[in-house]
Amino acid sequence: MTVTPPGAGRPAAQSPELYWFQADLRLEDNPGLLHHAGGAALLCLYCLQDNPAWCNNRGMGLQRRRFLYESLAALDSQLASLGQTLLVIPGDPRSIIPLLVRKYDVGRVGTSYTAGFYEAQQRTFLQRSLPVPLLVHPGNSLFDEAQLPGGLDGLPGHFAPFRRVMEHQPVPVPLRLPVSLPPVPQGVYTSTLPTAEVRPAIAYPVRGGSASGQARLTSFLYGRRAVDTYKDTRNALQGEYSSSGLSPWLANGSLSVRAVAHQLMDYEQTICGNESTRWFYQELLWREYFHWRERVDRNRLFAATGIARKRYLRTFEPRAYARWCQGDTDFPLVNALMRQLLETGFMSNRGRQIVASCLVNELNIDWRYGAAFFEKHLVDFDLATNYGNWQYIAGVGCDPRGGRHFNLEKQAQLYDPDGLFTQSWGGHRPRQPEFITDAADWPIEEGETR
Ligand SMILES: Cc1cc2nc3c(=O)[nH]c(=O)nc-3n(C[C@H](O)[C@H](O)[C@H](O)COP(=O)(O)OP(=O)(O)OC[C@H]3O[C@@H](n4cnc5c(N)ncnc54)[C@H](O)[C@@H]3O)c2cc1C
């Protein structure tokens, strides 16, 4: 599905090239960037776009935005060390790129595959309307498309058969860091990088950028050797090293997933390879599976009936949804988790499963409203993984068991037995009046319920 127009493989002599960064905010192992680094000049672009309105949500939460801005600033300083600069322009690439192509007489435009409905629309529009080729290079995946047995058409409908085949496939070696890049075309102004409105939350102090992602990987493997016990700790609701914590950098492409896999394999060969290290690799395979599924399922990822095209009877009750979003439900553990998400932009995998099951099964709300809220707030928002997991829990995705309904009380006993997590995030809310609206759905005035 990577599109390379015929005759577009070689740069037009002396024409500047334009590389449009999307979910690949790194220099290392970036095939698209390398491909366009041989011309006379290079324009590096990022189009700053807000989330469009969808399922009662719009824009990005403050922590997600902060992490993105830090990642852009880090990429810009990496580029600066090679005499380049990142042009960050707010707006739609469909307006920005044609203008730049004309203004700087660009000969070719390159980008990497990025999942999503709007992203696909933007690519198609540009491929049809630009006077020069737009080359779409592979995204941040473990394998090449050619390694999938049966190609995309043969992608299994469930994870298990995919894993059985792909866990034995070699992961291609990450590409080198470019040692030099062509200069910026003459006359390009430098853009001002956006600055975040918030600092990282104390409870989740991660910073954007490849260097901090790599530092986190090194300490997860070699520093703390936390990967050795990953299988036992990965379900914790909180804990600095209970899981790798790599998702935010993988999601916006500051870290190459191939680089992560190769460093893991080195670690397994030289320090320790056990059930836990393999389990960690299996999680990377889950990510991989959802990424290839997105290529196949496309817009079905956003349909209530999911990729399974199952009848899905849910409703939308605004108050129940608002309470879920704010961490104000009748379930203290869910409240604590949602408050954690709002404050930090992060939630553990177990936590995500619990709150998703609550939205779908206890509150009977259409799963897409939950997915949209996650999309707004998660610092590690990754379209294929998020929508794939939500469908899985709602029973309309790639789960052969047909959905997950968690017993919330049991989950609290298992994962927060002493209630400390719930308490620390203020999950217990004051008792609410039984009715807050009358029969005609009008809010009942204070005191009327007594
Ligand atoms: C409803 C729901 C929504 C989710 N939304 C996202 C999302 O937007 N972005 C995102 O990166 N992950 C998402 N996940 C998957 C998972 O919760 C996170 O990847 C994980 O919690 C991130 O923490 P970590 O990096 O410490 O993961 P680790 O446990 O250390 O796993 C290592 C890596 O494997 C991948 N991975 C782990 N669990 C999963 C999984 N269940 N599915 C696919 N890949 C996985 C991630 O890339 C992760 O960084 C979602 C899960 C659920 C249940």
PDBQT file of the ligand as one rigid body, heavy atoms in Angstrom, charges set to zero:
ROOT
HETATM    1  C1  LIG A 501      -9.094   0.666  25.222  1.00  0.00    +0.000 C 
HETATM    2  C2  LIG A 501      -7.599   0.698  24.947  1.00  0.00    +0.000 A 
HETATM    3  C3  LIG A 501      -7.056   1.755  24.217  1.00  0.00    +0.000 A 
HETATM    4  C4  LIG A 501      -5.672   1.785  23.942  1.00  0.00    +0.000 A 
HETATM    5  N1  LIG A 501      -5.162   2.862  23.234  1.00  0.00    +0.000 NA
HETATM    6  C5  LIG A 501      -3.835   2.881  22.939  1.00  0.00    +0.000 A 
HETATM    7  C6  LIG A 501      -3.275   3.969  22.209  1.00  0.00    +0.000 A 
HETATM    8  O1  LIG A 501      -3.945   4.909  21.789  1.00  0.00    +0.000 OA
HETATM    9  N2  LIG A 501      -1.921   3.953  21.978  1.00  0.00    +0.000 N 
HETATM   10  C7  LIG A 501      -1.121   2.916  22.406  1.00  0.00    +0.000 A 
HETATM   11  O2  LIG A 501       0.086   2.942  22.167  1.00  0.00    +0.000 OA
HETATM   12  N3  LIG A 501      -1.639   1.872  23.072  1.00  0.00    +0.000 NA
HETATM   13  C8  LIG A 501      -2.957   1.826  23.369  1.00  0.00    +0.000 A 
HETATM   14  N4  LIG A 501      -3.464   0.761  24.065  1.00  0.00    +0.000 N 
HETATM   15  C9  LIG A 501      -2.606  -0.397  24.343  1.00  0.00    +0.000 C 
HETATM   16  C10 LIG A 501      -1.863  -0.356  25.698  1.00  0.00    +0.000 C 
HETATM   17  O3  LIG A 501      -2.740  -0.011  26.722  1.00  0.00    +0.000 OA
HETATM   18  C11 LIG A 501      -0.693   0.621  25.679  1.00  0.00    +0.000 C 
HETATM   19  O4  LIG A 501       0.094   0.406  24.537  1.00  0.00    +0.000 OA
HETATM   20  C12 LIG A 501       0.197   0.408  26.905  1.00  0.00    +0.000 C 
HETATM   21  O5  LIG A 501      -0.550   0.560  28.087  1.00  0.00    +0.000 OA
HETATM   22  C13 LIG A 501       1.326   1.425  26.870  1.00  0.00    +0.000 C 
HETATM   23  O6  LIG A 501       2.177   1.267  27.968  1.00  0.00    +0.000 OA
HETATM   24  P1  LIG A 501       3.629   0.651  27.755  1.00  0.00    +0.000 P 
HETATM   25  O7  LIG A 501       4.349   1.336  26.664  1.00  0.00    +0.000 OA
HETATM   26  O8  LIG A 501       4.260   0.634  29.092  1.00  0.00    +0.000 OA
HETATM   27  O9  LIG A 501       3.269  -0.811  27.269  1.00  0.00    +0.000 OA
HETATM   28  P2  LIG A 501       4.066  -2.174  27.424  1.00  0.00    +0.000 P 
HETATM   29  O10 LIG A 501       3.212  -3.084  28.207  1.00  0.00    +0.000 OA
HETATM   30  O11 LIG A 501       5.427  -1.963  27.871  1.00  0.00    +0.000 OA
HETATM   31  O12 LIG A 501       4.073  -2.738  25.926  1.00  0.00    +0.000 OA
HETATM   32  C14 LIG A 501       5.099  -2.399  25.005  1.00  0.00    +0.000 C 
HETATM   33  C15 LIG A 501       4.492  -1.824  23.751  1.00  0.00    +0.000 C 
HETATM   34  O13 LIG A 501       3.655  -2.793  23.125  1.00  0.00    +0.000 OA
HETATM   35  C16 LIG A 501       2.512  -2.158  22.556  1.00  0.00    +0.000 C 
HETATM   36  N5  LIG A 501       1.301  -2.636  23.234  1.00  0.00    +0.000 N 
HETATM   37  C17 LIG A 501       1.153  -2.933  24.544  1.00  0.00    +0.000 A 
HETATM   38  N6  LIG A 501      -0.109  -3.333  24.794  1.00  0.00    +0.000 NA
HETATM   39  C18 LIG A 501      -0.746  -3.301  23.616  1.00  0.00    +0.000 A 
HETATM   40  C19 LIG A 501      -2.076  -3.609  23.212  1.00  0.00    +0.000 A 
HETATM   41  N7  LIG A 501      -3.010  -4.014  24.073  1.00  0.00    +0.000 N 
HETATM   42  N8  LIG A 501      -2.395  -3.443  21.913  1.00  0.00    +0.000 NA
HETATM   43  C20 LIG A 501      -1.475  -3.030  21.020  1.00  0.00    +0.000 A 
HETATM   44  N9  LIG A 501      -0.225  -2.720  21.343  1.00  0.00    +0.000 NA
HETATM   45  C21 LIG A 501       0.137  -2.848  22.624  1.00  0.00    +0.000 A 
HETATM   46  C22 LIG A 501       2.685  -0.658  22.791  1.00  0.00    +0.000 C 
HETATM   47  O14 LIG A 501       3.323  -0.101  21.657  1.00  0.00    +0.000 OA
HETATM   48  C23 LIG A 501       3.607  -0.626  24.005  1.00  0.00    +0.000 C 
HETATM   49  O15 LIG A 501       4.358   0.549  24.097  1.00  0.00    +0.000 OA
HETATM   50  C24 LIG A 501      -4.853   0.722  24.377  1.00  0.00    +0.000 A 
HETATM   51  C25 LIG A 501      -5.405  -0.334  25.106  1.00  0.00    +0.000 A 
HETATM   52  C26 LIG A 501      -6.758  -0.343  25.395  1.00  0.00    +0.000 A 
HETATM   53  C27 LIG A 501      -7.332  -1.487  26.190  1.00  0.00    +0.000 C 
ENDROOT
TORSDOF 0
